[in-house]
Amino acid sequence: MPKSKLIKDTTREERIAIVQAALSWGDDCDGVSGFSKGVDDMYQPYIDGELELAECNMRSAAHSYVLSDRNRPSTGGTCIMGC
């Protein structure tokens, strides 16, 4: 049975290893260490024990969606995209 990845069941060091392993599964580059700035920001709350891994993923996914034009508040400005 896989070990739990919940904050309550892991140490900070284990959470760092979990994130590194998950992000490097498809990495073919040798000698690459560390994260990009966006990834660091995304998973830092999990590493720090503030948000569960799933919450970090949901938070990131929520920022990826854009409101449709009819739900978007009017800015009153003129945009080349018709906003």
N, CA, C and O atoms as a Maestro MAE file, in Angstrom:
{
 s_m_m2io_version
 :::
 2.0.0
}

f_m_ct {
 s_m_title
 :::
 protein
 m_atom[332] {
  # First column is atom index #
  i_m_mmod_type
  r_m_x_coord
  r_m_y_coord
  r_m_z_coord
  i_m_residue_number
  s_m_chain_name
  s_m_pdb_residue_name
  s_m_pdb_atom_name
  i_m_atomic_number
  :::
  1 25 0.849 -1.184 0.000 1 A "MET " " N  " 7
  2 3 0.000 0.000 0.000 1 A "MET " " CA " 6
  3 2 0.890 1.242 0.000 1 A "MET " " C  " 6
  4 15 1.826 1.324 0.796 1 A "MET " " O  " 8
  5 25 0.611 2.230 -0.895 2 A "PRO " " N  " 7
  6 3 1.438 3.435 -0.956 2 A "PRO " " CA " 6
  7 2 1.335 4.254 0.327 2 A "PRO " " C  " 6
  8 15 0.293 4.283 0.982 2 A "PRO " " O  " 8
  9 25 2.427 4.911 0.667 3 A "LYS " " N  " 7
  10 3 2.453 5.767 1.850 3 A "LYS " " CA " 6
  11 2 1.625 7.029 1.590 3 A "LYS " " C  " 6
  12 15 1.609 7.563 0.482 3 A "LYS " " O  " 8
  13 25 0.956 7.479 2.613 4 A "SER " " N  " 7
  14 3 0.144 8.688 2.518 4 A "SER " " CA " 6
  15 2 1.020 9.901 2.198 4 A "SER " " C  " 6
  16 15 2.153 10.001 2.670 4 A "SER " " O  " 8
  17 25 0.489 10.809 1.400 5 A "LYS " " N  " 7
  18 3 1.183 12.047 1.060 5 A "LYS " " CA " 6
  19 2 0.575 13.252 1.775 5 A "LYS " " C  " 6
  20 15 0.917 14.397 1.481 5 A "LYS " " O  " 8
  21 25 -0.332 12.980 2.719 6 A "LEU " " N  " 7
  22 3 -0.956 14.059 3.477 6 A "LEU " " CA " 6
  23 2 0.072 14.747 4.370 6 A "LEU " " C  " 6
  24 15 1.034 14.124 4.818 6 A "LEU " " O  " 8
  25 25 -0.140 16.016 4.619 7 A "ILE " " N  " 7
  26 3 0.766 16.790 5.454 7 A "ILE " " CA " 6
  27 2 0.960 16.140 6.814 7 A "ILE " " C  " 6
  28 15 2.082 16.075 7.317 7 A "ILE " " O  " 8
  29 25 -0.117 15.662 7.410 8 A "LYS " " N  " 7
  30 3 -0.038 15.085 8.756 8 A "LYS " " CA " 6
  31 2 0.795 13.802 8.799 8 A "LYS " " C  " 6
  32 15 1.255 13.392 9.865 8 A "LYS " " O  " 8
  33 25 0.986 13.173 7.639 9 A "ASP " " N  " 7
  34 3 1.709 11.906 7.577 9 A "ASP " " CA " 6
  35 2 3.127 12.038 7.015 9 A "ASP " " C  " 6
  36 15 3.812 11.032 6.831 9 A "ASP " " O  " 8
  37 25 3.571 13.269 6.741 10 A "THR " " N  " 7
  38 3 4.879 13.467 6.122 10 A "THR " " CA " 6
  39 2 5.669 14.567 6.827 10 A "THR " " C  " 6
  40 15 5.105 15.443 7.482 10 A "THR " " O  " 8
  41 25 6.976 14.493 6.673 11 A "THR " " N  " 7
  42 3 7.837 15.570 7.147 11 A "THR " " CA " 6
  43 2 8.064 16.540 5.996 11 A "THR " " C  " 6
  44 15 7.742 16.231 4.849 11 A "THR " " O  " 8
  45 25 8.605 17.692 6.291 12 A "ARG " " N  " 7
  46 3 8.908 18.678 5.257 12 A "ARG " " CA " 6
  47 2 9.848 18.069 4.208 12 A "ARG " " C  " 6
  48 15 9.649 18.253 3.008 12 A "ARG " " O  " 8
  49 25 10.855 17.356 4.662 13 A "GLU " " N  " 7
  50 3 11.814 16.730 3.753 13 A "GLU " " CA " 6
  51 2 11.127 15.708 2.838 13 A "GLU " " C  " 6
  52 15 11.447 15.617 1.653 13 A "GLU " " O  " 8
  53 25 10.190 14.947 3.389 14 A "GLU " " N  " 7
  54 3 9.442 13.980 2.571 14 A "GLU " " CA " 6
  55 2 8.587 14.699 1.536 14 A "GLU " " C  " 6
  56 15 8.470 14.239 0.400 14 A "GLU " " O  " 8
  57 25 7.981 15.834 1.924 15 A "ARG " " N  " 7
  58 3 7.150 16.589 0.972 15 A "ARG " " CA " 6
  59 2 7.993 17.160 -0.163 15 A "ARG " " C  " 6
  60 15 7.551 17.190 -1.312 15 A "ARG " " O  " 8
  61 25 9.202 17.611 0.154 16 A "ILE " " N  " 7
  62 3 10.106 18.099 -0.892 16 A "ILE " " CA " 6
  63 2 10.420 16.962 -1.863 16 A "ILE " " C  " 6
  64 15 10.380 17.145 -3.079 16 A "ILE " " O  " 8
  65 25 10.731 15.786 -1.315 17 A "ALA " " N  " 7
  66 3 11.040 14.625 -2.154 17 A "ALA " " CA " 6
  67 2 9.840 14.213 -3.002 17 A "ALA " " C  " 6
  68 15 10.008 13.830 -4.159 17 A "ALA " " O  " 8
  69 25 8.639 14.284 -2.445 18 A "ILE " " N  " 7
  70 3 7.419 13.935 -3.178 18 A "ILE " " CA " 6
  71 2 7.239 14.869 -4.372 18 A "ILE " " C  " 6
  72 15 6.965 14.413 -5.482 18 A "ILE " " O  " 8
  73 25 7.392 16.164 -4.148 19 A "VAL " " N  " 7
  74 3 7.230 17.142 -5.224 19 A "VAL " " CA " 6
  75 2 8.323 16.950 -6.271 19 A "VAL " " C  " 6
  76 15 8.038 16.965 -7.469 19 A "VAL " " O  " 8
  77 25 9.560 16.771 -5.839 20 A "GLN " " N  " 7
  78 3 10.659 16.577 -6.787 20 A "GLN " " CA " 6
  79 2 10.437 15.323 -7.631 20 A "GLN " " C  " 6
  80 15 10.638 15.350 -8.845 20 A "GLN " " O  " 8
  81 25 10.029 14.239 -7.003 21 A "ALA " " N  " 7
  82 3 9.797 12.991 -7.732 21 A "ALA " " CA " 6
  83 2 8.653 13.147 -8.735 21 A "ALA " " C  " 6
  84 15 8.744 12.662 -9.863 21 A "ALA " " O  " 8
  85 25 7.596 13.811 -8.333 22 A "ALA " " N  " 7
  86 3 6.442 13.987 -9.216 22 A "ALA " " CA " 6
  87 2 6.783 14.860 -10.413 22 A "ALA " " C  " 6
  88 15 6.289 14.624 -11.515 22 A "ALA " " O  " 8
  89 25 7.611 15.851 -10.208 23 A "LEU " " N  " 7
  90 3 7.935 16.778 -11.288 23 A "LEU " " CA " 6
  91 2 9.056 16.287 -12.179 23 A "LEU " " C  " 6
  92 15 9.258 16.827 -13.267 23 A "LEU " " O  " 8
  93 25 9.785 15.282 -11.746 24 A "SER " " N  " 7
  94 3 10.907 14.820 -12.547 24 A "SER " " CA " 6
  95 2 10.642 13.485 -13.225 24 A "SER " " C  " 6
  96 15 11.562 12.917 -13.814 24 A "SER " " O  " 8
  97 25 9.441 12.969 -13.168 25 A "TRP " " N  " 7
  98 3 9.149 11.644 -13.719 25 A "TRP " " CA " 6
  99 2 9.451 11.550 -15.206 25 A "TRP " " C  " 6
  100 15 9.829 10.479 -15.680 25 A "TRP " " O  " 8
  101 25 9.298 12.625 -15.951 26 A "GLY " " N  " 7
  102 3 9.539 12.577 -17.386 26 A "GLY " " CA " 6
  103 2 10.775 13.344 -17.796 26 A "GLY " " C  " 6
  104 15 10.977 13.600 -18.983 26 A "GLY " " O  " 8
  105 25 11.601 13.714 -16.845 27 A "ASP " " N  " 7
  106 3 12.774 14.529 -17.111 27 A "ASP " " CA " 6
  107 2 13.934 13.663 -17.591 27 A "ASP " " C  " 6
  108 15 14.415 12.795 -16.862 27 A "ASP " " O  " 8
  109 25 14.375 13.906 -18.817 28 A "ASP " " N  " 7
  110 3 15.492 13.140 -19.367 28 A "ASP " " CA " 6
  111 2 16.825 13.844 -19.193 28 A "ASP " " C  " 6
  112 15 17.857 13.323 -19.615 28 A "ASP " " O  " 8
  113 25 16.822 15.027 -18.573 29 A "CYS " " N  " 7
  114 3 18.052 15.800 -18.428 29 A "CYS " " CA " 6
  115 2 18.798 15.371 -17.175 29 A "CYS " " C  " 6
  116 15 18.218 15.301 -16.091 29 A "CYS " " O  " 8
  117 25 20.082 15.085 -17.328 30 A "ASP " " N  " 7
  118 3 20.915 14.747 -16.178 30 A "ASP " " CA " 6
  119 2 21.433 16.026 -15.542 30 A "ASP " " C  " 6
  120 15 21.710 17.009 -16.229 30 A "ASP " " O  " 8
  121 25 21.557 16.001 -14.242 31 A "GLY " " N  " 7
  122 3 22.140 17.130 -13.533 31 A "GLY " " CA " 6
  123 2 21.215 18.307 -13.344 31 A "GLY " " C  " 6
  124 15 21.659 19.371 -12.914 31 A "GLY " " O  " 8
  125 25 19.951 18.152 -13.650 32 A "VAL " " N  " 7
  126 3 19.002 19.243 -13.461 32 A "VAL " " CA " 6
  127 2 18.453 19.145 -12.048 32 A "VAL " " C  " 6
  128 15 17.869 18.132 -11.661 32 A "VAL " " O  " 8
  129 25 18.646 20.201 -11.294 33 A "SER " " N  " 7
  130 3 18.102 20.197 -9.935 33 A "SER " " CA " 6
  131 2 17.383 21.510 -9.703 33 A "SER " " C  " 6
  132 15 17.695 22.521 -10.331 33 A "SER " " O  " 8
  133 25 16.430 21.488 -8.809 34 A "GLY " " N  " 7
  134 3 15.669 22.688 -8.510 34 A "GLY " " CA " 6
  135 2 14.420 22.788 -9.358 34 A "GLY " " C  " 6
  136 15 14.189 21.984 -10.261 34 A "GLY " " O  " 8
  137 25 13.625 23.788 -9.049 35 A "PHE " " N  " 7
  138 3 12.353 23.990 -9.727 35 A "PHE " " CA " 6
  139 2 12.370 25.311 -10.472 35 A "PHE " " C  " 6
  140 15 13.200 26.181 -10.210 35 A "PHE " " O  " 8
  141 25 11.442 25.446 -11.401 36 A "SER " " N  " 7
  142 3 11.232 26.752 -12.016 36 A "SER " " CA " 6
  143 2 10.469 27.608 -11.010 36 A "SER " " C  " 6
  144 15 9.878 27.076 -10.070 36 A "SER " " O  " 8
  145 25 10.475 28.897 -11.193 37 A "LYS " " N  " 7
  146 3 9.834 29.813 -10.243 37 A "LYS " " CA " 6
  147 2 8.355 29.499 -10.081 37 A "LYS " " C  " 6
  148 15 7.855 29.487 -8.956 37 A "LYS " " O  " 8
  149 25 7.634 29.241 -11.184 38 A "GLY " " N  " 7
  150 3 6.200 28.970 -11.097 38 A "GLY " " CA " 6
  151 2 5.885 27.710 -10.319 38 A "GLY " " C  " 6
  152 15 4.927 27.676 -9.547 38 A "GLY " " O  " 8
  153 25 6.679 26.683 -10.517 39 A "VAL " " N  " 7
  154 3 6.471 25.429 -9.808 39 A "VAL " " CA " 6
  155 2 6.778 25.610 -8.338 39 A "VAL " " C  " 6
  156 15 6.054 25.100 -7.483 39 A "VAL " " O  " 8
  157 25 7.843 26.331 -8.036 40 A "ASP " " N  " 7
  158 3 8.189 26.632 -6.650 40 A "ASP " " CA " 6
  159 2 7.005 27.289 -5.953 40 A "ASP " " C  " 6
  160 15 6.602 26.873 -4.866 40 A "ASP " " O  " 8
  161 25 6.457 28.310 -6.584 41 A "ASP " " N  " 7
  162 3 5.328 29.038 -6.000 41 A "ASP " " CA " 6
  163 2 4.109 28.140 -5.848 41 A "ASP " " C  " 6
  164 15 3.388 28.235 -4.854 41 A "ASP " " O  " 8
  165 25 3.875 27.277 -6.815 42 A "MET " " N  " 7
  166 3 2.691 26.432 -6.812 42 A "MET " " CA " 6
  167 2 2.699 25.423 -5.658 42 A "MET " " C  " 6
  168 15 1.680 25.236 -4.993 42 A "MET " " O  " 8
  169 25 3.831 24.781 -5.421 43 A "TYR " " N  " 7
  170 3 3.898 23.708 -4.426 43 A "TYR " " CA " 6
  171 2 4.506 24.114 -3.094 43 A "TYR " " C  " 6
  172 15 4.574 23.292 -2.180 43 A "TYR " " O  " 8
  173 25 4.947 25.355 -2.957 44 A "GLN " " N  " 7
  174 3 5.555 25.798 -1.703 44 A "GLN " " CA " 6
  175 2 4.597 25.687 -0.512 44 A "GLN " " C  " 6
  176 15 5.034 25.297 0.571 44 A "GLN " " O  " 8
  177 25 3.299 26.017 -0.669 45 A "PRO " " N  " 7
  178 3 2.383 25.848 0.469 45 A "PRO " " CA " 6
  179 2 2.289 24.390 0.946 45 A "PRO " " C  " 6
  180 15 2.126 24.147 2.141 45 A "PRO " " O  " 8
  181 25 2.388 23.427 0.035 46 A "TYR " " N  " 7
  182 3 2.382 22.013 0.414 46 A "TYR " " CA " 6
  183 2 3.667 21.675 1.169 46 A "TYR " " C  " 6
  184 15 3.630 21.051 2.229 46 A "TYR " " O  " 8
  185 25 4.790 22.092 0.614 47 A "ILE " " N  " 7
  186 3 6.075 21.824 1.254 47 A "ILE " " CA " 6
  187 2 6.108 22.438 2.653 47 A "ILE " " C  " 6
  188 15 6.642 21.832 3.582 47 A "ILE " " O  " 8
  189 25 5.546 23.622 2.807 48 A "ASP " " N  " 7
  190 3 5.525 24.312 4.098 48 A "ASP " " CA " 6
  191 2 4.451 23.789 5.047 48 A "ASP " " C  " 6
  192 15 4.383 24.213 6.201 48 A "ASP " " O  " 8
  193 25 3.610 22.868 4.567 49 A "GLY " " N  " 7
  194 3 2.575 22.295 5.421 49 A "GLY " " CA " 6
  195 2 1.332 23.158 5.568 49 A "GLY " " C  " 6
  196 15 0.582 23.006 6.532 49 A "GLY " " O  " 8
  197 25 1.110 24.053 4.631 50 A "GLU " " N  " 7
  198 3 -0.034 24.971 4.702 50 A "GLU " " CA " 6
  199 2 -1.243 24.476 3.918 50 A "GLU " " C  " 6
  200 15 -2.381 24.663 4.351 50 A "GLU " " O  " 8
  201 25 -1.008 23.845 2.764 51 A "LEU " " N  " 7
  202 3 -2.082 23.319 1.913 51 A "LEU " " CA " 6
  203 2 -1.725 21.908 1.486 51 A "LEU " " C  " 6
  204 15 -0.556 21.591 1.266 51 A "LEU " " O  " 8
  205 25 -2.741 21.062 1.370 52 A "GLU " " N  " 7
  206 3 -2.507 19.708 0.875 52 A "GLU " " CA " 6
  207 2 -2.147 19.778 -0.607 52 A "GLU " " C  " 6
  208 15 -2.446 20.766 -1.279 52 A "GLU " " O  " 8
  209 25 -1.521 18.752 -1.100 53 A "LEU " " N  " 7
  210 3 -1.096 18.678 -2.494 53 A "LEU " " CA " 6
  211 2 -2.275 18.879 -3.447 53 A "LEU " " C  " 6
  212 15 -2.166 19.616 -4.427 53 A "LEU " " O  " 8
  213 25 -3.380 18.237 -3.162 54 A "ALA " " N  " 7
  214 3 -4.577 18.377 -4.003 54 A "ALA " " CA " 6
  215 2 -5.073 19.821 -4.011 54 A "ALA " " C  " 6
  216 15 -5.542 20.306 -5.040 54 A "ALA " " O  " 8
  217 25 -4.975 20.508 -2.878 55 A "GLU " " N  " 7
  218 3 -5.411 21.902 -2.814 55 A "GLU " " CA " 6
  219 2 -4.515 22.798 -3.677 55 A "GLU " " C  " 6
  220 15 -5.002 23.726 -4.322 55 A "GLU " " O  " 8
  221 25 -3.224 22.525 -3.688 56 A "CYS " " N  " 7
  222 3 -2.301 23.286 -4.549 56 A "CYS " " CA " 6
  223 2 -2.661 23.075 -6.012 56 A "CYS " " C  " 6
  224 15 -2.666 24.021 -6.799 56 A "CYS " " O  " 8
  225 25 -2.961 21.833 -6.372 57 A "ASN " " N  " 7
  226 3 -3.326 21.537 -7.757 57 A "ASN " " CA " 6
  227 2 -4.644 22.198 -8.135 57 A "ASN " " C  " 6
  228 15 -4.768 22.737 -9.235 57 A "ASN " " O  " 8
  229 25 -5.625 22.167 -7.249 58 A "MET " " N  " 7
  230 3 -6.918 22.797 -7.535 58 A "MET " " CA " 6
  231 2 -6.756 24.306 -7.653 58 A "MET " " C  " 6
  232 15 -7.363 24.930 -8.524 58 A "MET " " O  " 8
  233 25 -5.954 24.887 -6.798 59 A "ARG " " N  " 7
  234 3 -5.726 26.323 -6.818 59 A "ARG " " CA " 6
  235 2 -5.093 26.737 -8.148 59 A "ARG " " C  " 6
  236 15 -5.472 27.751 -8.734 59 A "ARG " " O  " 8
  237 25 -4.146 25.960 -8.610 60 A "SER " " N  " 7
  238 3 -3.484 26.249 -9.879 60 A "SER " " CA " 6
  239 2 -4.456 26.087 -11.045 60 A "SER " " C  " 6
  240 15 -4.480 26.917 -11.954 60 A "SER " " O  " 8
  241 25 -5.250 25.028 -11.021 61 A "ALA " " N  " 7
  242 3 -6.218 24.783 -12.094 61 A "ALA " " CA " 6
  243 2 -7.258 25.894 -12.158 61 A "ALA " " C  " 6
  244 15 -7.691 26.266 -13.249 61 A "ALA " " O  " 8
  245 25 -7.664 26.425 -11.022 62 A "ALA " " N  " 7
  246 3 -8.670 27.482 -10.991 62 A "ALA " " CA " 6
  247 2 -8.177 28.736 -11.690 62 A "ALA " " C  " 6
  248 15 -8.972 29.473 -12.274 62 A "ALA " " O  " 8
  249 25 -6.874 28.990 -11.639 63 A "HIS " " N  " 7
  250 3 -6.309 30.170 -12.302 63 A "HIS " " CA " 6
  251 2 -6.216 29.988 -13.810 63 A "HIS " " C  " 6
  252 15 -5.994 30.959 -14.533 63 A "HIS " " O  " 8
  253 25 -6.379 28.773 -14.292 64 A "SER " " N  " 7
  254 3 -6.254 28.489 -15.714 64 A "SER " " CA " 6
  255 2 -7.530 28.777 -16.489 64 A "SER " " C  " 6
  256 15 -7.493 28.886 -17.714 64 A "SER " " O  " 8
  257 25 -8.640 28.900 -15.809 65 A "TYR " " N  " 7
  258 3 -9.910 29.116 -16.480 65 A "TYR " " CA " 6
  259 2 -10.205 30.601 -16.610 65 A "TYR " " C  " 6
  260 15 -9.895 31.394 -15.721 65 A "TYR " " O  " 8
  261 25 -10.812 30.962 -17.738 66 A "VAL " " N  " 7
  262 3 -11.160 32.345 -18.004 66 A "VAL " " CA " 6
  263 2 -12.669 32.417 -18.147 66 A "VAL " " C  " 6
  264 15 -13.285 31.536 -18.746 66 A "VAL " " O  " 8
  265 25 -13.264 33.466 -17.598 67 A "LEU " " N  " 7
  266 3 -14.702 33.658 -17.738 67 A "LEU " " CA " 6
  267 2 -15.065 33.910 -19.194 67 A "LEU " " C  " 6
  268 15 -14.301 34.535 -19.929 67 A "LEU " " O  " 8
  269 25 -16.232 33.423 -19.610 68 A "SER " " N  " 7
  270 3 -16.693 33.741 -20.959 68 A "SER " " CA " 6
  271 2 -17.078 35.216 -20.999 68 A "SER " " C  " 6
  272 15 -17.284 35.832 -19.953 68 A "SER " " O  " 8
  273 25 -17.175 35.780 -22.188 69 A "ASP " " N  " 7
  274 3 -17.444 37.207 -22.326 69 A "ASP " " CA " 6
  275 2 -18.731 37.635 -21.636 69 A "ASP " " C  " 6
  276 15 -18.785 38.724 -21.064 69 A "ASP " " O  " 8
  277 25 -19.763 36.810 -21.677 70 A "ARG " " N  " 7
  278 3 -21.030 37.239 -21.063 70 A "ARG " " CA " 6
  279 2 -20.950 37.250 -19.546 70 A "ARG " " C  " 6
  280 15 -21.756 37.920 -18.900 70 A "ARG " " O  " 8
  281 25 -20.010 36.532 -18.961 71 A "ASN " " N  " 7
  282 3 -19.838 36.529 -17.509 71 A "ASN " " CA " 6
  283 2 -18.744 37.480 -17.044 71 A "ASN " " C  " 6
  284 15 -18.575 37.700 -15.844 71 A "ASN " " O  " 8
  285 25 -18.003 38.042 -17.992 72 A "ARG " " N  " 7
  286 3 -16.888 38.916 -17.659 72 A "ARG " " CA " 6
  287 2 -17.420 40.322 -17.396 72 A "ARG " " C  " 6
  288 15 -18.193 40.853 -18.193 72 A "ARG " " O  " 8
  289 25 -17.014 40.919 -16.294 73 A "PRO " " N  " 7
  290 3 -17.450 42.296 -16.031 73 A "PRO " " CA " 6
  291 2 -16.854 43.248 -17.065 73 A "PRO " " C  " 6
  292 15 -15.707 43.084 -17.481 73 A "PRO " " O  " 8
  293 25 -17.630 44.230 -17.470 74 A "SER " " N  " 7
  294 3 -17.167 45.197 -18.448 74 A "SER " " CA " 6
  295 2 -16.145 46.126 -17.810 74 A "SER " " C  " 6
  296 15 -16.358 46.649 -16.717 74 A "SER " " O  " 8
  297 25 -15.029 46.324 -18.513 75 A "THR " " N  " 7
  298 3 -14.002 47.227 -18.009 75 A "THR " " CA " 6
  299 2 -14.177 48.628 -18.565 75 A "THR " " C  " 6
  300 15 -13.550 49.579 -18.097 75 A "THR " " O  " 8
  301 25 -15.036 48.747 -19.569 76 A "GLY " " N  " 7
  302 3 -15.273 50.061 -20.163 76 A "GLY " " CA " 6
  303 2 -14.182 50.467 -21.127 76 A "GLY " " C  " 6
  304 15 -14.273 51.525 -21.750 76 A "GLY " " O  " 8
  305 25 -13.150 49.650 -21.266 77 A "GLY " " N  " 7
  306 3 -12.034 49.972 -22.133 77 A "GLY " " CA " 6
  307 2 -12.220 49.364 -23.509 77 A "GLY " " C  " 6
  308 15 -13.118 48.552 -23.735 77 A "GLY " " O  " 8
  309 25 -11.364 49.767 -24.413 78 A "THR " " N  " 7
  310 3 -11.394 49.219 -25.748 78 A "THR " " CA " 6
  311 2 -10.230 48.246 -25.885 78 A "THR " " C  " 6
  312 15 -9.073 48.597 -25.654 78 A "THR " " O  " 8
  313 25 -10.555 47.041 -26.258 79 A "CYS " " N  " 7
  314 3 -9.568 45.974 -26.369 79 A "CYS " " CA " 6
  315 2 -9.629 45.400 -27.772 79 A "CYS " " C  " 6
  316 15 -10.712 45.284 -28.344 79 A "CYS " " O  " 8
  317 25 -8.500 45.045 -28.327 80 A "ILE " " N  " 7
  318 3 -8.502 44.479 -29.676 80 A "ILE " " CA " 6
  319 2 -9.223 43.154 -29.740 80 A "ILE " " C  " 6
  320 15 -9.586 42.694 -30.823 80 A "ILE " " O  " 8
  321 25 -9.437 42.527 -28.585 81 A "MET " " N  " 7
  322 3 -10.138 41.254 -28.521 81 A "MET " " CA " 6
  323 2 -11.645 41.469 -28.345 81 A "MET " " C  " 6
  324 15 -12.399 40.499 -28.265 81 A "MET " " O  " 8
  325 25 -12.088 42.724 -28.286 82 A "GLY " " N  " 7
  326 3 -13.509 43.009 -28.129 82 A "GLY " " CA " 6
  327 2 -13.974 42.959 -26.680 82 A "GLY " " C  " 6
  328 15 -15.161 42.755 -26.427 82 A "GLY " " O  " 8
  329 25 -13.092 43.136 -25.748 83 A "CYS " " N  " 7
  330 3 -13.440 43.092 -24.309 83 A "CYS " " CA " 6
  331 2 -14.155 44.345 -23.881 83 A "CYS " " C  " 6
  332 15 -14.520 44.480 -22.713 83 A "CYS " " O  " 8
  :::
 }
 m_bond[331] {
  # First column is bond index #
  i_m_from
  i_m_to
  i_m_order
  :::
  1 1 2 1
  2 2 3 1
  3 3 4 2
  4 3 5 1
  5 5 6 1
  6 6 7 1
  7 7 8 2
  8 7 9 1
  9 9 10 1
  10 10 11 1
  11 11 12 2
  12 11 13 1
  13 13 14 1
  14 14 15 1
  15 15 16 2
  16 15 17 1
  17 17 18 1
  18 18 19 1
  19 19 20 2
  20 19 21 1
  21 21 22 1
  22 22 23 1
  23 23 24 2
  24 23 25 1
  25 25 26 1
  26 26 27 1
  27 27 28 2
  28 27 29 1
  29 29 30 1
  30 30 31 1
  31 31 32 2
  32 31 33 1
  33 33 34 1
  34 34 35 1
  35 35 36 2
  36 35 37 1
  37 37 38 1
  38 38 39 1
  39 39 40 2
  40 39 41 1
  41 41 42 1
  42 42 43 1
  43 43 44 2
  44 43 45 1
  45 45 46 1
  46 46 47 1
  47 47 48 2
  48 47 49 1
  49 49 50 1
  50 50 51 1
  51 51 52 2
  52 51 53 1
  53 53 54 1
  54 54 55 1
  55 55 56 2
  56 55 57 1
  57 57 58 1
  58 58 59 1
  59 59 60 2
  60 59 61 1
  61 61 62 1
  62 62 63 1
  63 63 64 2
  64 63 65 1
  65 65 66 1
  66 66 67 1
  67 67 68 2
  68 67 69 1
  69 69 70 1
  70 70 71 1
  71 71 72 2
  72 71 73 1
  73 73 74 1
  74 74 75 1
  75 75 76 2
  76 75 77 1
  77 77 78 1
  78 78 79 1
  79 79 80 2
  80 79 81 1
  81 81 82 1
  82 82 83 1
  83 83 84 2
  84 83 85 1
  85 85 86 1
  86 86 87 1
  87 87 88 2
  88 87 89 1
  89 89 90 1
  90 90 91 1
  91 91 92 2
  92 91 93 1
  93 93 94 1
  94 94 95 1
  95 95 96 2
  96 95 97 1
  97 97 98 1
  98 98 99 1
  99 99 100 2
  100 99 101 1
  101 101 102 1
  102 102 103 1
  103 103 104 2
  104 103 105 1
  105 105 106 1
  106 106 107 1
  107 107 108 2
  108 107 109 1
  109 109 110 1
  110 110 111 1
  111 111 112 2
  112 111 113 1
  113 113 114 1
  114 114 115 1
  115 115 116 2
  116 115 117 1
  117 117 118 1
  118 118 119 1
  119 119 120 2
  120 119 121 1
  121 121 122 1
  122 122 123 1
  123 123 124 2
  124 123 125 1
  125 125 126 1
  126 126 127 1
  127 127 128 2
  128 127 129 1
  129 129 130 1
  130 130 131 1
  131 131 132 2
  132 131 133 1
  133 133 134 1
  134 134 135 1
  135 135 136 2
  136 135 137 1
  137 137 138 1
  138 138 139 1
  139 139 140 2
  140 139 141 1
  141 141 142 1
  142 142 143 1
  143 143 144 2
  144 143 145 1
  145 145 146 1
  146 146 147 1
  147 147 148 2
  148 147 149 1
  149 149 150 1
  150 150 151 1
  151 151 152 2
  152 151 153 1
  153 153 154 1
  154 154 155 1
  155 155 156 2
  156 155 157 1
  157 157 158 1
  158 158 159 1
  159 159 160 2
  160 159 161 1
  161 161 162 1
  162 162 163 1
  163 163 164 2
  164 163 165 1
  165 165 166 1
  166 166 167 1
  167 167 168 2
  168 167 169 1
  169 169 170 1
  170 170 171 1
  171 171 172 2
  172 171 173 1
  173 173 174 1
  174 174 175 1
  175 175 176 2
  176 175 177 1
  177 177 178 1
  178 178 179 1
  179 179 180 2
  180 179 181 1
  181 181 182 1
  182 182 183 1
  183 183 184 2
  184 183 185 1
  185 185 186 1
  186 186 187 1
  187 187 188 2
  188 187 189 1
  189 189 190 1
  190 190 191 1
  191 191 192 2
  192 191 193 1
  193 193 194 1
  194 194 195 1
  195 195 196 2
  196 195 197 1
  197 197 198 1
  198 198 199 1
  199 199 200 2
  200 199 201 1
  201 201 202 1
  202 202 203 1
  203 203 204 2
  204 203 205 1
  205 205 206 1
  206 206 207 1
  207 207 208 2
  208 207 209 1
  209 209 210 1
  210 210 211 1
  211 211 212 2
  212 211 213 1
  213 213 214 1
  214 214 215 1
  215 215 216 2
  216 215 217 1
  217 217 218 1
  218 218 219 1
  219 219 220 2
  220 219 221 1
  221 221 222 1
  222 222 223 1
  223 223 224 2
  224 223 225 1
  225 225 226 1
  226 226 227 1
  227 227 228 2
  228 227 229 1
  229 229 230 1
  230 230 231 1
  231 231 232 2
  232 231 233 1
  233 233 234 1
  234 234 235 1
  235 235 236 2
  236 235 237 1
  237 237 238 1
  238 238 239 1
  239 239 240 2
  240 239 241 1
  241 241 242 1
  242 242 243 1
  243 243 244 2
  244 243 245 1
  245 245 246 1
  246 246 247 1
  247 247 248 2
  248 247 249 1
  249 249 250 1
  250 250 251 1
  251 251 252 2
  252 251 253 1
  253 253 254 1
  254 254 255 1
  255 255 256 2
  256 255 257 1
  257 257 258 1
  258 258 259 1
  259 259 260 2
  260 259 261 1
  261 261 262 1
  262 262 263 1
  263 263 264 2
  264 263 265 1
  265 265 266 1
  266 266 267 1
  267 267 268 2
  268 267 269 1
  269 269 270 1
  270 270 271 1
  271 271 272 2
  272 271 273 1
  273 273 274 1
  274 274 275 1
  275 275 276 2
  276 275 277 1
  277 277 278 1
  278 278 279 1
  279 279 280 2
  280 279 281 1
  281 281 282 1
  282 282 283 1
  283 283 284 2
  284 283 285 1
  285 285 286 1
  286 286 287 1
  287 287 288 2
  288 287 289 1
  289 289 290 1
  290 290 291 1
  291 291 292 2
  292 291 293 1
  293 293 294 1
  294 294 295 1
  295 295 296 2
  296 295 297 1
  297 297 298 1
  298 298 299 1
  299 299 300 2
  300 299 301 1
  301 301 302 1
  302 302 303 1
  303 303 304 2
  304 303 305 1
  305 305 306 1
  306 306 307 1
  307 307 308 2
  308 307 309 1
  309 309 310 1
  310 310 311 1
  311 311 312 2
  312 311 313 1
  313 313 314 1
  314 314 315 1
  315 315 316 2
  316 315 317 1
  317 317 318 1
  318 318 319 1
  319 319 320 2
  320 319 321 1
  321 321 322 1
  322 322 323 1
  323 323 324 2
  324 323 325 1
  325 325 326 1
  326 326 327 1
  327 327 328 2
  328 327 329 1
  329 329 330 1
  330 330 331 1
  331 331 332 2
  :::
 }
}
